[in-house]
């Protein structure tokens, strides 16, 4: 299929979405292992697993911010590159690739400096207690040195996916994951490094993935190449990418803010066990979200390319199939969570008290998951079509207008304050999906009209 450079505009939508989505879903599931495997191993460290797991959980807001900066550049740059490819303007797509590469290096150096100097202060602000701060700082001080690897791996891999080379982008993730899974037990238990070993395994694995990604984008098989002549930052090239990527940045960066809000509220009402539970709950949420994001990423190059090529019918068919697929998946996973919550919780801890506490909270926390496939499909399509404002509005409403206020309001409404904190998530999800669906129905019709005129 990829011998034909125009396959994104000619191949049957169903087969194309299946071909592109399967590798991206696998890649997202494997990518999840970077953090999930760490948590599984850390949670089973003899004698200190629960506290260590909670300490690493406090690091997650910072890790989310690092990933969010990668998304700021790549989630805007990759769709715009696809759109230009649809217009048969590959030189413009390569300018975007080169500018995004340079910006990510600059951002990485800044983030590394900040994390090395202020990581302890940030972790205390993000909900670490005197019992967990030692584990959190041990993990973050080593993870900070791998910021460049994380940025370039996540960011540049998006440009491989944007060309329709989803199998290659999947291999990028598989390489890192295999290394991470192999190195974790060696460093954590073999060298008795504990959480430091988990962090070291993660950054070394990301470094290996980064080398693979860059070599591919400089090689012969890619349709757009990473060229030094396009690495000089130009405002007219990079600013539209950053504007479009703001929605993804807000979505991911706000996760860190939300984590801070959850951690501080739960520490206040439920103590360390409640903070440990939210670490597990957000891990299961990642399990739910990453396959959805993988399906949506598989659809992104199809939507962007055909929007650039002014093929409205293929854009419409792609969204319809994406929405149905995401909805079915999210409903099936919601059903599984409601029926066997302990099965999901037990993956991350062997602590009987933590399992007993977390299982019913998981049912509450993911109560709105069945509808979330619709949210993902609409938001990714906004981004795929270059509709920056709509993407930003949807992201802001869900997190800042709804979820964060509800985290502080719900404990005062329900009798059990701790349960009230967890209830904020499903309530926000249901309202957000309703708002997004209405906005999308109006704006999608306008977007299609623009390319049909």
C-alpha positions as CSV (number, residue, x, y, z in Angstrom):
1,X,0.0,0.0,0.0
2,X,2.8,2.4,0.9
3,X,4.5,2.0,-2.5
4,X,1.8,4.3,-3.7
5,X,2.6,7.7,-2.1
6,X,-1.1,8.8,-2.4
7,X,-2.5,5.7,-0.6
8,X,-4.0,7.9,2.1
9,X,-6.2,9.5,-0.5
10,X,-7.1,6.4,-2.6
11,X,-7.2,3.2,-0.4
12,X,-10.6,2.1,1.0
13,X,-11.3,3.9,4.3
14,X,-12.2,0.8,6.4
15,X,-9.1,-1.2,5.3
16,X,-6.9,1.9,5.7
17,X,-8.1,2.7,9.2
18,X,-7.6,-0.9,10.2
19,X,-4.1,-1.0,8.7
20,X,-3.1,2.2,10.4
21,X,-4.9,1.8,13.7
22,X,-3.7,-1.7,14.6
23,X,0.0,-0.6,14.8
24,X,-0.8,2.6,16.6
25,X,-3.0,0.9,19.2
26,X,-0.3,-1.7,19.8
27,X,2.2,1.1,20.0
28,X,0.1,3.0,22.6
29,X,-0.4,-0.2,24.7
30,X,3.3,-0.9,24.6
31,X,4.1,2.7,25.3
32,X,2.0,2.5,28.4
33,X,4.4,-0.2,29.7
34,X,7.1,2.4,30.2
35,X,5.3,3.7,33.3
36,X,3.0,0.8,34.1
37,X,5.8,-1.8,34.3
38,X,7.7,0.5,36.5
39,X,4.7,0.7,38.8
40,X,4.1,-3.0,38.8
41,X,7.8,-3.7,39.8
42,X,7.9,-0.9,42.3
43,X,4.6,-1.9,43.9
44,X,6.1,-5.3,44.6
45,X,9.4,-4.1,46.2
46,X,9.5,-6.1,49.5
47,X,8.6,-4.1,52.6
48,X,8.3,-0.7,50.9
49,X,6.3,-1.3,47.7
50,X,3.2,0.7,48.7
51,X,5.0,3.8,49.8
52,X,7.4,3.6,46.8
53,X,4.4,3.3,44.4
54,X,2.8,6.3,46.0
55,X,6.0,8.3,45.7
56,X,6.4,7.5,42.0
57,X,2.8,8.3,41.5
58,X,3.5,11.8,42.8
59,X,6.1,12.1,40.0
60,X,3.4,11.5,37.3
61,X,2.2,15.1,37.1
62,X,5.8,16.2,36.2
63,X,6.2,13.4,33.7
64,X,2.9,14.4,32.1
65,X,4.2,17.9,31.7
66,X,7.3,16.7,29.9
67,X,5.1,14.6,27.6
68,X,2.7,17.6,27.1
69,X,5.6,19.7,25.8
70,X,6.3,17.0,23.2
71,X,2.6,17.1,22.3
72,X,2.7,20.9,22.1
73,X,5.1,20.7,19.1
74,X,4.2,17.4,17.5
75,X,0.5,17.3,17.8
76,X,0.3,20.5,15.9
77,X,3.2,19.8,13.5
78,X,2.4,16.3,12.4
79,X,-1.2,17.0,11.3
80,X,-0.1,20.1,9.4
81,X,2.6,18.1,7.7
82,X,-0.1,15.6,6.6
83,X,-2.2,18.4,5.3
84,X,0.6,19.7,3.2
85,X,1.4,16.2,1.9
86,X,-2.3,16.1,0.8
87,X,-1.7,19.3,-1.1
88,X,1.5,17.6,-2.7
89,X,3.7,20.2,-1.0
90,X,6.3,17.9,0.7
91,X,8.9,20.7,1.0
92,X,6.6,22.6,3.3
93,X,6.0,19.4,5.3
94,X,9.8,19.0,5.7
95,X,10.1,22.6,6.9
96,X,7.6,21.8,9.6
97,X,9.5,18.7,10.6
98,X,12.8,20.5,10.8
99,X,11.4,23.4,12.8
100,X,9.6,21.1,15.2
101,X,12.8,19.1,15.8
102,X,14.7,22.2,16.7
103,X,12.0,23.5,19.0
104,X,11.8,20.2,20.9
105,X,15.5,20.3,21.6
106,X,15.3,23.8,23.0
107,X,12.3,22.9,25.2
108,X,14.1,19.7,26.4
109,X,17.2,21.6,27.6
110,X,15.0,24.1,29.5
111,X,12.9,21.4,31.1
112,X,16.0,19.4,32.1
113,X,17.4,22.4,33.9
114,X,14.2,23.2,35.7
115,X,13.7,19.6,36.9
116,X,17.3,19.2,38.2
117,X,17.0,22.4,40.2
118,X,13.5,22.4,41.5
119,X,12.2,18.8,41.4
120,X,11.9,18.5,45.2
121,X,9.9,21.7,45.5
122,X,7.6,20.7,42.6
123,X,7.0,17.2,44.1
124,X,6.1,18.6,47.5
125,X,3.7,21.0,45.8
126,X,2.2,18.1,43.8
127,X,1.2,16.1,46.8
128,X,4.3,14.3,48.2
129,X,4.3,13.7,51.9
130,X,7.2,13.3,54.3
131,X,6.7,9.5,53.9
132,X,7.0,9.5,50.1
133,X,9.2,12.5,49.1
134,X,12.4,10.4,49.3
135,X,11.1,7.9,46.7
136,X,9.7,10.7,44.5
137,X,13.0,12.7,44.4
138,X,15.1,9.5,43.8
139,X,13.0,8.8,40.7
140,X,12.7,12.3,39.3
141,X,16.4,13.3,39.7
142,X,17.4,10.4,37.3
143,X,14.4,10.8,35.0
144,X,15.2,14.5,34.4
145,X,18.4,13.5,32.5
146,X,16.3,11.6,30.0
147,X,14.0,14.6,29.1
148,X,15.6,15.0,25.7
149,X,15.1,11.4,24.8
150,X,11.4,11.5,25.8
151,X,10.8,14.7,23.9
152,X,12.4,13.6,20.6
153,X,11.0,10.0,20.8
154,X,7.4,11.1,21.3
155,X,7.6,14.2,19.1
156,X,9.4,12.8,16.1
157,X,7.5,9.5,16.1
158,X,4.3,11.5,15.4
159,X,5.8,12.5,12.1
160,X,6.3,8.9,11.2
161,X,2.7,8.1,12.0
162,X,1.5,11.2,10.1
163,X,2.9,9.8,6.9
164,X,1.0,6.5,7.4
165,X,4.0,4.5,8.4
166,X,2.3,3.3,11.6
167,X,4.1,0.0,11.6
168,X,7.4,1.8,11.8
169,X,6.2,4.1,14.6
170,X,5.0,1.0,16.4
171,X,8.4,-0.6,16.1
172,X,9.9,2.6,17.6
173,X,7.9,2.0,20.7
174,X,8.4,-1.8,20.8
175,X,12.2,-1.3,20.8
176,X,12.0,0.9,23.9
177,X,9.5,-1.2,25.7
178,X,11.4,-4.4,25.3
179,X,14.5,-2.6,26.7
180,X,12.5,-1.2,29.6
181,X,10.9,-4.5,30.5
182,X,14.3,-6.2,30.4
183,X,16.2,-3.5,32.3
184,X,13.6,-2.9,35.1
185,X,14.1,-6.1,37.1
186,X,17.9,-5.9,36.6
187,X,18.2,-2.4,38.0
188,X,15.4,-2.5,40.6
189,X,16.1,-5.9,42.1
190,X,19.4,-7.1,40.6
191,X,21.4,-4.0,41.4
192,X,19.1,-3.1,44.4
193,X,18.5,0.4,43.0
194,X,14.8,0.5,43.8
195,X,13.0,3.5,42.2
196,X,16.3,4.8,40.9
197,X,16.6,1.7,38.9
198,X,13.1,2.1,37.4
199,X,13.9,5.6,36.3
200,X,17.3,4.6,34.8
201,X,15.7,1.8,32.9
202,X,13.1,4.1,31.5
203,X,15.4,6.8,30.2
204,X,17.9,4.4,28.7
205,X,15.0,2.7,26.8
206,X,13.7,6.1,25.6
207,X,17.2,6.9,24.4
208,X,17.4,3.8,22.2
209,X,14.0,4.5,20.8
210,X,15.0,8.1,19.9
211,X,18.0,6.9,17.9
212,X,15.7,4.6,15.9
213,X,13.2,7.4,15.1
214,X,15.8,9.9,14.0
215,X,17.6,7.3,11.8
216,X,14.3,6.5,10.0
217,X,13.4,10.2,9.4
218,X,16.9,10.7,7.9
219,X,16.7,7.5,5.8
220,X,15.4,6.6,2.3
221,X,12.0,5.1,3.2
222,X,10.4,8.2,4.7
223,X,8.4,10.5,2.4
224,X,9.5,13.7,4.3
225,X,13.0,13.9,5.5
226,X,14.7,15.5,8.5
227,X,17.0,18.0,6.9
228,X,19.4,20.4,8.6
229,X,18.5,23.3,6.2
230,X,15.0,23.4,7.7
231,X,16.1,23.3,11.3
232,X,16.4,27.1,11.7
233,X,13.3,28.3,13.5
234,X,10.9,30.4,11.4
235,X,7.9,32.0,13.1
236,X,5.7,31.5,10.0
237,X,6.4,27.8,10.1
238,X,6.5,26.9,13.8
239,X,3.8,29.3,15.3
240,X,0.8,27.7,13.5
241,X,2.1,24.3,14.7
242,X,2.3,25.4,18.3
243,X,-1.2,27.0,18.0
244,X,-2.7,23.7,16.8
245,X,-0.7,21.7,19.4
246,X,-2.0,23.9,22.3
247,X,-5.1,21.7,22.6
248,X,-3.0,18.5,23.1
249,X,-0.7,20.4,25.4
250,X,-3.6,21.7,27.5
251,X,-5.1,18.1,27.7
252,X,-1.8,16.6,28.9
253,X,-0.4,19.4,31.0
254,X,-3.8,19.8,32.7
255,X,-3.5,16.2,33.7
256,X,-0.6,17.2,35.9
257,X,-2.7,20.0,37.4
258,X,-5.6,17.7,37.9
259,X,-3.2,15.2,39.5
260,X,-2.1,17.9,41.9
261,X,-5.7,18.7,42.7
262,X,-6.6,15.1,43.2
263,X,-3.5,14.3,45.3
264,X,-3.9,17.3,47.6
265,X,-7.6,16.7,48.1
266,X,-7.2,13.0,48.7
267,X,-4.3,13.5,51.1
268,X,-6.5,15.8,53.1
269,X,-9.6,13.6,53.2
270,X,-8.2,10.1,52.9
271,X,-4.5,10.1,53.6
272,X,-1.7,8.2,51.8
273,X,-3.9,5.2,50.9
274,X,-6.2,7.5,49.0
275,X,-3.3,9.0,47.1
276,X,-2.0,5.5,46.4
277,X,-5.4,4.5,45.1
278,X,-5.5,7.5,42.6
279,X,-2.1,6.3,41.2
280,X,-3.7,3.0,40.4
281,X,-6.9,4.6,39.1
282,X,-5.0,6.9,36.7
283,X,-3.0,3.9,35.6
284,X,-6.2,2.1,34.6
285,X,-7.4,5.3,32.9
286,X,-4.2,5.2,30.9
287,X,-5.1,1.7,29.9
288,X,-8.4,2.9,28.7
289,X,-7.2,6.1,27.0
290,X,-4.1,4.9,25.1
291,X,-5.9,2.4,22.8
292,X,-8.4,5.1,22.1
293,X,-5.6,7.6,21.2
294,X,-4.0,4.9,19.1
295,X,-7.2,4.4,17.0
296,X,-7.5,8.2,16.7
297,X,-3.9,8.5,15.7
298,X,-4.4,5.9,13.0
299,X,-7.3,8.1,11.6
300,X,-5.3,11.3,11.9
301,X,-3.2,11.0,8.7
302,X,-6.3,9.9,6.7
303,X,-8.3,12.9,7.9
304,X,-5.5,15.4,7.5
305,X,-4.3,14.2,4.1
306,X,-7.8,14.1,2.6
307,X,-8.7,17.5,4.1
308,X,-5.6,18.9,2.4
309,X,-6.7,17.2,-0.8
310,X,-10.2,18.6,-0.5
311,X,-11.9,15.2,-0.4
312,X,-14.8,15.9,1.9
313,X,-16.4,12.5,1.5
314,X,-13.4,10.6,2.7
315,X,-13.0,13.0,5.7
316,X,-16.7,12.3,6.6
317,X,-16.4,8.6,6.3
318,X,-13.2,8.5,8.3
319,X,-14.8,10.4,11.2
320,X,-17.9,8.2,11.2
321,X,-15.9,5.0,11.4
322,X,-13.5,6.5,14.0
323,X,-16.4,7.5,16.2
324,X,-18.1,4.1,16.0
325,X,-14.9,2.2,16.8
326,X,-14.0,4.4,19.7
327,X,-17.5,4.2,21.2
328,X,-17.6,0.4,21.0
329,X,-14.2,0.1,22.6
330,X,-14.9,2.5,25.5
331,X,-18.2,0.8,26.2
332,X,-16.6,-2.7,26.4
333,X,-13.9,-1.5,28.7
334,X,-16.4,0.3,30.9
335,X,-18.3,-2.9,31.3
336,X,-15.2,-4.9,32.3
337,X,-14.3,-2.3,34.9
338,X,-17.7,-2.3,36.5
339,X,-17.9,-6.1,36.6
340,X,-14.3,-7.0,37.8
341,X,-12.6,-3.9,39.3
342,X,-10.4,-5.9,41.5
343,X,-8.8,-7.6,38.5
344,X,-7.6,-4.3,37.2
345,X,-6.4,-3.0,40.6
346,X,-4.5,-6.2,41.5
347,X,-2.2,-5.7,38.5
348,X,-0.6,-2.7,40.3
349,X,-0.4,-3.8,43.9
350,X,-0.4,-6.9,46.1
351,X,-1.5,-4.9,49.2
352,X,-4.8,-6.3,50.3
353,X,-5.9,-3.0,52.0
354,X,-5.1,-0.9,49.0
355,X,-7.0,-3.4,46.7
356,X,-10.0,-3.3,48.9
357,X,-10.0,0.5,49.0
358,X,-9.3,1.0,45.3
359,X,-11.7,-1.4,43.6
360,X,-15.0,0.4,44.4
361,X,-13.3,3.8,43.8
362,X,-12.3,2.6,40.3
363,X,-15.9,1.8,39.5
364,X,-16.8,5.4,40.4
365,X,-13.8,7.1,38.9
366,X,-14.4,5.5,35.4
367,X,-18.2,5.8,35.6
368,X,-18.3,7.9,32.5
369,X,-15.8,5.9,30.4
370,X,-18.5,4.4,28.2
371,X,-19.0,7.8,26.6
372,X,-15.4,8.9,26.3
373,X,-14.8,7.4,22.9
374,X,-17.0,10.1,21.4
375,X,-14.9,12.8,23.1
376,X,-11.6,11.4,21.7
377,X,-13.0,11.0,18.2
378,X,-14.3,14.5,18.0
379,X,-11.2,16.1,19.6
380,X,-8.7,14.3,17.3
381,X,-10.8,15.2,14.3
382,X,-10.7,18.8,15.2
383,X,-6.9,18.6,15.4
384,X,-6.6,16.6,12.2
385,X,-8.4,19.3,10.3
386,X,-6.2,22.0,11.8
387,X,-9.0,23.6,13.8
388,X,-6.9,24.9,16.7
389,X,-9.5,27.1,18.4
390,X,-12.1,24.3,18.6
391,X,-9.6,21.8,20.0
392,X,-8.5,24.3,22.6
393,X,-12.0,25.1,23.7
394,X,-12.9,21.4,24.2
395,X,-9.8,20.8,26.2
396,X,-10.3,23.8,28.4
397,X,-13.9,23.1,29.2
398,X,-13.4,19.5,30.2
399,X,-10.5,20.1,32.6
400,X,-10.5,23.7,33.8
401,X,-14.2,24.6,33.6
402,X,-15.6,21.3,34.8
403,X,-13.1,18.8,36.5
404,X,-10.9,21.0,38.6
405,X,-13.8,22.9,40.3
406,X,-15.7,19.6,40.8
407,X,-12.7,18.1,42.7
408,X,-13.2,20.7,45.4
409,X,-17.0,21.0,45.2
410,X,-18.0,17.3,45.4
411,X,-16.5,16.5,48.8
412,X,-18.9,19.1,50.3
413,X,-21.9,17.6,48.6
414,X,-21.7,13.9,49.3
415,X,-21.5,12.4,52.8
416,X,-18.1,10.7,52.2
417,X,-15.7,13.4,51.2
418,X,-13.1,11.0,49.8
419,X,-15.7,9.4,47.5
420,X,-16.8,12.8,46.5
421,X,-13.3,13.6,45.1
422,X,-13.4,10.5,42.9
423,X,-16.9,11.3,41.7
424,X,-15.7,14.5,40.1
425,X,-14.2,12.6,37.1
426,X,-17.3,10.8,35.8
427,X,-19.5,13.9,36.3
428,X,-17.1,16.1,34.3
429,X,-16.8,13.4,31.6
430,X,-20.5,13.2,30.9
431,X,-21.0,17.0,30.7
432,X,-17.8,17.4,28.6
433,X,-18.9,14.7,26.1
434,X,-22.3,16.4,25.7
435,X,-20.7,19.8,25.1
436,X,-18.1,18.4,22.6
437,X,-20.7,16.6,20.6
438,X,-22.8,19.7,20.1
439,X,-19.8,21.9,19.2
440,X,-18.5,19.2,16.8
441,X,-21.8,18.8,15.0
442,X,-21.8,22.5,14.1
443,X,-18.1,23.0,13.3
444,X,-17.5,19.8,11.3
445,X,-20.3,20.8,8.9
446,X,-18.6,24.2,8.5
447,X,-15.2,22.6,7.9
448,X,-16.5,20.3,5.2
449,X,-18.2,23.2,3.5
450,X,-14.9,25.1,3.3
451,X,-13.3,22.4,1.2
452,X,-16.4,21.8,-0.9
453,X,-16.8,25.4,-2.0
